[in-house]
Amino acid sequence: MDQVLPSSHVGVKINEWYKMIRQFSVPDAEILKAEVENEIKEMEEDEYLLIYYSLMTFRHQLMLDYLNPEIKYRSDRPTTTELLEKIEKPQKTLTGLLKYYSHFFRGMYEFDQKQYVEAINFYRKAEMEIHHVSDEIEQAEFHFKLAEAYYNMKQTHVSMHHILKALEIYDRNPLYTVRKIQSLFVIVGNYLDFKHYEKGLQHLKEALKLSQEFGHKRLISSALYNLGESYHYMGQEEKAEAYLRQAIEIGEEMKLRTLPHSYYSLSIVLFKQKKTAAAGQALKEGLKTAVKYDDNLFCLLTEFLYVLFAEPINKESLEEILSKLENIHMYSYVEELTLLTANFFKEMKDFEMATIFYDKMVESQLQIQRGDCLYEY
C-alpha cells in the first residue's frame, strides 16, 4: 500500500513556496509549486490544505502577471480571473489565517485592476485577521500593499505610516531587495505629494543604484520613471523628458504594463515644452499601449489630453471624462488634470474657463481629504 503524505508536510512546503513568491524568485517558486502539486496527489485528505494551495496558486499567478504579463508560462495554466472564481467559492467558511490570505490576495488582485477603493476594502478585511499572522515578512507585505493603495488614493500620511513600517522590516531582511526598492518608490511618491522634492531624489538615487546592482530591468525602468516625474514636479522638463524616455525604452523592450503611464507623463512634459508634434506621438503610443493592456484608466487619461491639446477644445468632453474619473474615485488624477487645464486656459488668457477648472481642482482636493469616507468599516 502506498504511503500517504501528512498534510502538515505539504503545508510546510507551501510556506516555502510562498517565501519564494515574496522574494520574486520565479525559478524557485516554480520548482516548489510543481513539488507541491505532485505531493498533493499523495496527501491525506485535508480540505483546508487544498484551499491554502488554491490561494497560493492565485498569489503565484499574481507574481507572474506582475513580472512578465506578456509571458504565458504554461498554456494549460488557469488565468488569474479563473483562479479568483475558484477561491471565492469556499470563502464564507474560511477562518483565521486562510481568511486573512483570502482577503489580502483579493485586495492585491483589485489593486492590479486599478480598483483602489475595492483593494483597500479587502485589505481592511484582511486587517481584521492579521493577529493570526506571526511572520514579520508577511506583516511587512501587508503594510507595503496598504501603503501602495493609500498612495494611489493620495492618502499621503496614512501611506507613509504603513510604508515606513514595511521598510523597517525589509531593511532587516536582505533577501527582500525587490520589496525594499518598491518601498522606496512609494516613499518618493509621498514626498512628491508633500512637495519635498530633494528628499525624494535622495531615495530615488538609492533605489536606482539598488535596481542596477540587482539587474532588475522593471525596477530600473520604475526608478527612471520616478526620476522623470520628480524633475517634472520641480519644473525641469528637459531632465524629466530624458528620464521618461529612458524608462519607456526599457518598458518597450520588456513589454511592461507601466508603459501607458510613462507615455502619459511624457506627453504632458512635452506639451509643457511646446513640443506639440512629439507630444501627439507620445499620446498615440500611449493610447495604443493602454488599449493593448486593457488599461481603461489610462485610456481615459490619454483621451482627456487628446481633447485638451490635440483637438479643438470641447469643454463638454473634458467634463464627461472628469466625471468618469470621479465615478471611480480617481480624484488624484482629477486634481492633476484640472490644474493642467486651468493653467492651459490661463495661458490662453481665457480666465473664465481657467477659474472653472481651478474650482474643480479645489473640489477634487476636498474629495481626497474626505477619502476615509469611501472605505467600509
MIMI-72602 format. One record per residue (C-alpha): residue number from 1; residue in three letters; x, y, z. Coordinates in nm, 2 decimals, m for minus. Layout:
<rs>
     k     r        X        Y        Z
   NUM   ALA        X        Y        Z
...
</rs>
This chain:
<rs>
     k     r        X        Y        Z
     1   MET     0.00     0.00     0.00
     2   ASP     0.14     0.35    m0.10
     3   GLN     0.23     0.57     0.19
     4   VAL     0.00     0.87     0.24
     5   LEU     0.18     1.20     0.30
     6   PRO     0.07     1.40     0.60
     7   SER    m0.09     1.73     0.51
     8   SER     0.14     1.91     0.76
     9   HIS     0.44     1.81     0.54
    10   VAL     0.27     1.97     0.23
    11   GLY     0.18     2.28     0.43
    12   VAL     0.54     2.34     0.52
    13   LYS     0.63     2.32     0.16
    14   ILE     0.36     2.56     0.06
    15   ASN     0.51     2.80     0.32
    16   GLU     0.85     2.77     0.15
    17   TRP     0.68     2.83    m0.19
    18   TYR     0.52     3.15    m0.06
    19   LYS     0.86     3.26     0.07
    20   MET     1.00     3.24    m0.28
    21   ILE     0.69     3.42    m0.42
    22   ARG     0.75     3.71    m0.18
    23   GLN     1.12     3.72    m0.29
    24   PHE     1.01     3.73    m0.66
    25   SER     1.23     3.42    m0.72
    26   VAL     1.04     3.27    m1.01
    27   PRO     1.26     2.96    m1.07
    28   ASP     1.25     2.85    m0.71
    29   ALA     0.87     2.93    m0.68
    30   GLU     0.80     2.73    m1.00
    31   ILE     1.00     2.43    m0.86
    32   LEU     0.82     2.43    m0.53
    33   LYS     0.48     2.48    m0.69
    34   ALA     0.55     2.16    m0.90
    35   GLU     0.66     1.97    m0.60
    36   VAL     0.35     2.08    m0.40
    37   GLU     0.12     1.97    m0.69
    38   ASN     0.29     1.63    m0.70
    39   GLU     0.27     1.58    m0.32
    40   ILE    m0.10     1.68    m0.30
    41   LYS    m0.18     1.37    m0.52
    42   GLU    m0.02     1.15    m0.24
    43   MET    m0.15     1.35     0.05
    44   GLU    m0.41     1.26     0.32
    45   GLU    m0.75     1.43     0.27
    46   ASP    m0.74     1.78     0.41
    47   GLU    m0.99     2.03     0.28
    48   TYR    m0.83     2.34     0.43
    49   LEU    m0.48     2.25     0.30
    50   LEU    m0.64     2.23    m0.05
    51   ILE    m0.79     2.58     0.00
    52   TYR    m0.44     2.71     0.11
    53   TYR    m0.29     2.55    m0.20
    54   SER    m0.56     2.73    m0.42
    55   LEU    m0.49     3.06    m0.25
    56   MET    m0.12     3.02    m0.31
    57   THR    m0.17     2.93    m0.67
    58   PHE    m0.36     3.26    m0.71
    59   ARG    m0.08     3.45    m0.54
    60   HIS     0.18     3.28    m0.76
    61   GLN    m0.01     3.39    m1.07
    62   LEU    m0.03     3.75    m0.94
    63   MET     0.35     3.74    m0.91
    64   LEU     0.39     3.61    m1.27
    65   ASP     0.14     3.87    m1.41
    66   TYR     0.34     4.15    m1.23
    67   LEU     0.68     4.04    m1.35
    68   ASN     0.61     3.92    m1.71
    69   PRO     0.25     4.00    m1.82
    70   GLU     0.33     3.90    m2.18
    71   ILE     0.47     3.56    m2.10
    72   LYS     0.24     3.26    m2.07
    73   TYR     0.42     3.02    m1.85
    74   ARG     0.21     2.72    m1.95
    75   SER    m0.07     2.71    m2.20
    76   ASP    m0.28     2.49    m1.96
    77   ARG    m0.23     2.71    m1.66
    78   PRO    m0.56     2.89    m1.54
    79   THR    m0.57     3.27    m1.56
    80   THR    m0.59     3.49    m1.26
    81   THR    m0.96     3.55    m1.32
    82   GLU    m1.03     3.18    m1.33
    83   LEU    m0.83     3.12    m1.01
    84   LEU    m1.02     3.41    m0.84
    85   GLU    m1.35     3.23    m0.92
    86   LYS    m1.22     2.91    m0.77
    87   ILE    m1.11     3.07    m0.44
    88   GLU    m1.42     3.28    m0.40
    89   LYS    m1.64     2.97    m0.36
    90   PRO    m1.53     2.84    m0.02
    91   GLN    m1.45     3.19     0.12
    92   LYS    m1.75     3.21     0.36
    93   THR    m1.63     2.90     0.55
    94   LEU    m1.28     3.03     0.60
    95   THR    m1.14     3.14     0.93
    96   GLY    m0.81     3.26     1.07
    97   LEU    m0.50     3.27     0.85
    98   LEU    m0.69     3.13     0.54
    99   LYS    m0.94     3.41     0.58
   100   TYR    m0.66     3.66     0.60
   101   TYR    m0.49     3.53     0.29
   102   SER    m0.82     3.52     0.10
   103   HIS    m0.90     3.89     0.17
   104   PHE    m0.54     4.00     0.13
   105   PHE    m0.48     3.83    m0.21
   106   ARG    m0.82     3.95    m0.33
   107   GLY    m0.71     4.31    m0.24
   108   MET    m0.39     4.26    m0.44
   109   TYR    m0.60     4.15    m0.74
   110   GLU    m0.83     4.45    m0.71
   111   PHE    m0.52     4.68    m0.69
   112   ASP    m0.38     4.53    m1.01
   113   GLN    m0.71     4.61    m1.17
   114   LYS    m0.67     4.97    m1.05
   115   GLN    m0.98     4.93    m0.83
   116   TYR    m0.81     5.11    m0.54
   117   VAL    m1.11     5.16    m0.32
   118   GLU    m1.21     4.79    m0.35
   119   ALA    m0.85     4.69    m0.28
   120   ILE    m0.84     4.89     0.04
   121   ASN    m1.18     4.74     0.15
   122   PHE    m1.03     4.39     0.11
   123   TYR    m0.71     4.49     0.29
   124   ARG    m0.91     4.62     0.58
   125   LYS    m1.10     4.29     0.60
   126   ALA    m0.76     4.12     0.60
   127   GLU    m0.65     4.35     0.88
   128   MET    m0.93     4.20     1.10
   129   GLU    m0.75     3.87     1.07
   130   ILE    m0.39     3.99     1.09
   131   HIS    m0.35     3.89     1.45
   132   HIS    m0.32     3.53     1.31
   133   VAL     0.00     3.64     1.12
   134   SER     0.31     3.58     1.32
   135   ASP     0.56     3.60     1.03
   136   GLU     0.71     3.95     1.02
   137   ILE     0.77     3.94     0.65
   138   GLU     0.40     3.88     0.59
   139   GLN     0.33     4.18     0.82
   140   ALA     0.57     4.38     0.61
   141   GLU     0.38     4.27     0.29
   142   PHE     0.06     4.38     0.44
   143   HIS     0.19     4.72     0.53
   144   PHE     0.35     4.76     0.19
   145   LYS     0.03     4.68     0.00
   146   LEU    m0.18     4.91     0.22
   147   ALA     0.08     5.19     0.17
   148   GLU     0.08     5.14    m0.21
   149   ALA    m0.30     5.16    m0.23
   150   TYR    m0.33     5.46     0.00
   151   TYR    m0.06     5.64    m0.20
   152   ASN    m0.27     5.59    m0.52
   153   MET    m0.57     5.75    m0.34
   154   LYS    m0.34     6.04    m0.22
   155   GLN    m0.39     5.95     0.15
   156   THR    m0.03     6.05     0.19
   157   HIS     0.01     6.05     0.57
   158   VAL    m0.16     5.71     0.60
   159   SER     0.05     5.57     0.32
   160   MET     0.38     5.70     0.47
   161   HIS     0.28     5.54     0.81
   162   HIS     0.24     5.20     0.66
   163   ILE     0.54     5.21     0.42
   164   LEU     0.79     5.31     0.70
   165   LYS     0.66     5.01     0.90
   166   ALA     0.72     4.78     0.60
   167   LEU     1.07     4.93     0.52
   168   GLU     1.18     4.88     0.88
   169   ILE     1.12     4.50     0.84
   170   TYR     1.27     4.48     0.49
   171   ASP     1.58     4.65     0.60
   172   ARG     1.64     4.37     0.85
   173   ASN     1.60     4.10     0.58
   174   PRO     1.84     4.14     0.28
   175   LEU     1.67     3.87     0.08
   176   TYR     1.38     4.11     0.01
   177   THR     1.57     4.37    m0.20
   178   VAL     1.28     4.40    m0.46
   179   ARG     1.03     4.50    m0.19
   180   LYS     1.28     4.74    m0.04
   181   ILE     1.33     4.91    m0.37
   182   GLN     0.95     4.92    m0.43
   183   SER     0.91     5.07    m0.08
   184   LEU     1.15     5.35    m0.17
   185   PHE     0.93     5.42    m0.47
   186   VAL     0.62     5.46    m0.25
   187   ILE     0.82     5.69    m0.01
   188   VAL     0.93     5.90    m0.31
   189   GLY     0.58     5.93    m0.44
   190   ASN     0.46     6.05    m0.10
   191   TYR     0.75     6.30    m0.08
   192   LEU     0.64     6.44    m0.42
   193   ASP     0.29     6.49    m0.28
   194   PHE     0.44     6.66     0.02
   195   LYS     0.65     6.87    m0.22
   196   HIS     0.97     6.76    m0.05
   197   TYR     1.14     6.70    m0.39
   198   GLU     1.50     6.69    m0.27
   199   LYS     1.42     6.42    m0.01
   200   GLY     1.25     6.22    m0.28
   201   LEU     1.55     6.24    m0.51
   202   GLN     1.79     6.11    m0.24
   203   HIS     1.57     5.79    m0.20
   204   LEU     1.54     5.76    m0.58
   205   LYS     1.91     5.76    m0.64
   206   GLU     1.94     5.48    m0.38
   207   ALA     1.66     5.29    m0.55
   208   LEU     1.82     5.32    m0.89
   209   LYS     2.16     5.21    m0.76
   210   LEU     2.00     4.90    m0.59
   211   SER     1.79     4.82    m0.90
   212   GLN     2.10     4.83    m1.13
   213   GLU     2.30     4.62    m0.88
   214   PHE     2.01     4.37    m0.88
   215   GLY     1.99     4.38    m1.26
   216   HIS     1.61     4.41    m1.25
   217   LYS     1.50     4.60    m1.56
   218   ARG     1.15     4.65    m1.45
   219   LEU     1.27     4.82    m1.13
   220   ILE     1.53     5.02    m1.33
   221   SER     1.25     5.14    m1.55
   222   SER     1.04     5.24    m1.25
   223   ALA     1.34     5.43    m1.09
   224   LEU     1.39     5.62    m1.42
   225   TYR     1.02     5.70    m1.45
   226   ASN     1.01     5.83    m1.09
   227   LEU     1.32     6.04    m1.16
   228   GLY     1.14     6.19    m1.46
   229   GLU     0.83     6.26    m1.25
   230   SER     1.04     6.42    m0.98
   231   TYR     1.21     6.66    m1.22
   232   HIS     0.87     6.73    m1.38
   233   TYR     0.73     6.83    m1.04
   234   MET     1.04     7.05    m1.00
   235   GLY     0.97     7.23    m1.33
   236   GLN     1.28     7.08    m1.50
   237   GLU     1.10     6.95    m1.81
   238   GLU     1.41     6.87    m2.02
   239   LYS     1.56     6.65    m1.75
   240   ALA     1.22     6.49    m1.69
   241   GLU     1.18     6.41    m2.06
   242   ALA     1.53     6.24    m2.07
   243   TYR     1.45     6.01    m1.78
   244   LEU     1.10     5.93    m1.90
   245   ARG     1.23     5.83    m2.25
   246   GLN     1.49     5.60    m2.08
   247   ALA     1.20     5.44    m1.88
   248   ILE     1.00     5.40    m2.19
   249   GLU     1.29     5.24    m2.38
   250   ILE     1.32     4.97    m2.12
   251   GLY     0.94     4.94    m2.10
   252   GLU     0.91     4.87    m2.47
   253   GLU     1.19     4.62    m2.45
   254   MET     1.03     4.43    m2.16
   255   LYS     0.67     4.49    m2.27
   256   LEU     0.59     4.64    m1.93
   257   ARG     0.23     4.73    m1.83
   258   THR     0.36     5.06    m1.69
   259   LEU     0.41     5.19    m2.05
   260   PRO     0.07     5.37    m2.07
   261   HIS     0.16     5.57    m1.75
   262   SER     0.51     5.65    m1.88
   263   TYR     0.37     5.78    m2.22
   264   TYR     0.10     5.98    m2.04
   265   SER     0.36     6.16    m1.82
   266   LEU     0.59     6.21    m2.12
   267   SER     0.32     6.37    m2.33
   268   ILE     0.24     6.62    m2.05
   269   VAL     0.61     6.71    m2.02
   270   LEU     0.64     6.75    m2.40
   271   PHE     0.32     6.97    m2.42
   272   LYS     0.47     7.19    m2.14
   273   GLN     0.78     7.24    m2.36
   274   LYS     0.56     7.33    m2.66
   275   LYS     0.68     7.01    m2.84
   276   THR     0.34     6.96    m2.98
   277   ALA     0.42     6.70    m3.26
   278   ALA     0.63     6.49    m3.02
   279   ALA     0.36     6.51    m2.76
   280   GLY     0.10     6.40    m3.01
   281   GLN     0.32     6.10    m3.10
   282   ALA     0.36     6.01    m2.73
   283   LEU    m0.02     6.03    m2.69
   284   LYS    m0.07     5.80    m2.99
   285   GLU     0.18     5.54    m2.85
   286   GLY     0.03     5.58    m2.50
   287   LEU    m0.33     5.51    m2.62
   288   LYS    m0.20     5.21    m2.83
   289   THR    m0.04     5.05    m2.52
   290   ALA    m0.33     5.13    m2.29
   291   VAL    m0.57     4.95    m2.53
   292   LYS    m0.32     4.66    m2.57
   293   TYR    m0.31     4.61    m2.19
   294   ASP    m0.68     4.68    m2.14
   295   ASP    m0.59     4.97    m1.92
   296   ASN    m0.92     5.17    m1.90
   297   LEU    m0.78     5.43    m1.66
   298   PHE    m0.50     5.54    m1.90
   299   CYS    m0.74     5.52    m2.20
   300   LEU    m0.95     5.79    m2.02
   301   LEU    m0.65     6.00    m1.92
   302   THR    m0.50     5.99    m2.27
   303   GLU    m0.83     6.08    m2.42
   304   PHE    m0.85     6.38    m2.19
   305   LEU    m0.51     6.51    m2.31
   306   TYR    m0.62     6.45    m2.68
   307   VAL    m0.93     6.67    m2.62
   308   LEU    m0.73     6.93    m2.43
   309   PHE    m0.42     6.96    m2.66
   310   ALA    m0.47     6.77    m2.99
   311   GLU    m0.82     6.86    m3.09
   312   PRO    m1.04     7.17    m3.09
   313   ILE    m1.12     7.21    m2.72
   314   ASN    m1.46     7.05    m2.63
   315   LYS    m1.55     7.15    m2.27
   316   GLU    m1.83     6.90    m2.26
   317   SER    m1.59     6.62    m2.35
   318   LEU    m1.35     6.73    m2.08
   319   GLU    m1.62     6.74    m1.82
   320   GLU    m1.75     6.40    m1.93
   321   ILE    m1.41     6.23    m1.88
   322   LEU    m1.36     6.40    m1.54
   323   SER    m1.70     6.27    m1.44
   324   LYS    m1.60     5.92    m1.53
   325   LEU    m1.28     5.95    m1.32
   326   GLU    m1.48     6.08    m1.03
   327   ASN    m1.71     5.79    m1.05
   328   ILE    m1.42     5.55    m1.00
   329   HIS    m1.28     5.77    m0.72
   330   MET    m0.97     5.87    m0.92
   331   TYR    m0.96     6.22    m0.76
   332   SER    m0.58     6.24    m0.76
   333   TYR    m0.59     6.23    m1.14
   334   VAL    m0.88     6.47    m1.15
   335   GLU    m0.67     6.71    m0.94
   336   GLU    m0.38     6.68    m1.18
   337   LEU    m0.59     6.72    m1.49
   338   THR    m0.80     7.01    m1.37
   339   LEU    m0.48     7.20    m1.26
   340   LEU    m0.32     7.13    m1.60
   341   THR    m0.64     7.25    m1.78
   342   ALA    m0.67     7.56    m1.56
   343   ASN    m0.31     7.66    m1.64
   344   PHE    m0.37     7.59    m2.01
   345   PHE    m0.67     7.83    m2.02
   346   LYS    m0.48     8.08    m1.81
   347   GLU    m0.20     8.08    m2.07
   348   MET    m0.47     8.13    m2.34
   349   LYS    m0.60     8.44    m2.14
   350   ASP    m0.94     8.26    m2.10
   351   PHE    m0.96     8.35    m1.73
   352   GLU    m1.33     8.24    m1.71
   353   MET    m1.25     7.89    m1.81
   354   ALA    m0.94     7.89    m1.60
   355   THR    m1.14     7.98    m1.29
   356   ILE    m1.39     7.70    m1.36
   357   PHE    m1.12     7.44    m1.37
   358   TYR    m0.94     7.58    m1.07
   359   ASP    m1.26     7.54    m0.88
   360   LYS    m1.29     7.18    m1.00
   361   MET    m0.93     7.12    m0.87
   362   VAL    m1.02     7.26    m0.53
   363   GLU    m1.33     7.03    m0.52
   364   SER    m1.11     6.73    m0.61
   365   GLN    m0.87     6.82    m0.32
   366   LEU    m1.17     6.82    m0.08
   367   GLN    m1.27     6.48    m0.21
   368   ILE    m0.92     6.35    m0.15
   369   GLN    m0.93     6.49     0.21
   370   ARG    m1.26     6.31     0.26
   371   GLY    m1.11     5.99     0.13
   372   ASP    m1.16     5.79     0.45
   373   CYS    m1.54     5.81     0.40
   374   LEU    m1.50     5.60     0.08
   375   TYR    m1.40     5.29     0.27
   376   GLU    m1.61     5.03     0.46
   377   TYR    m1.56     4.98     0.83
</rs>
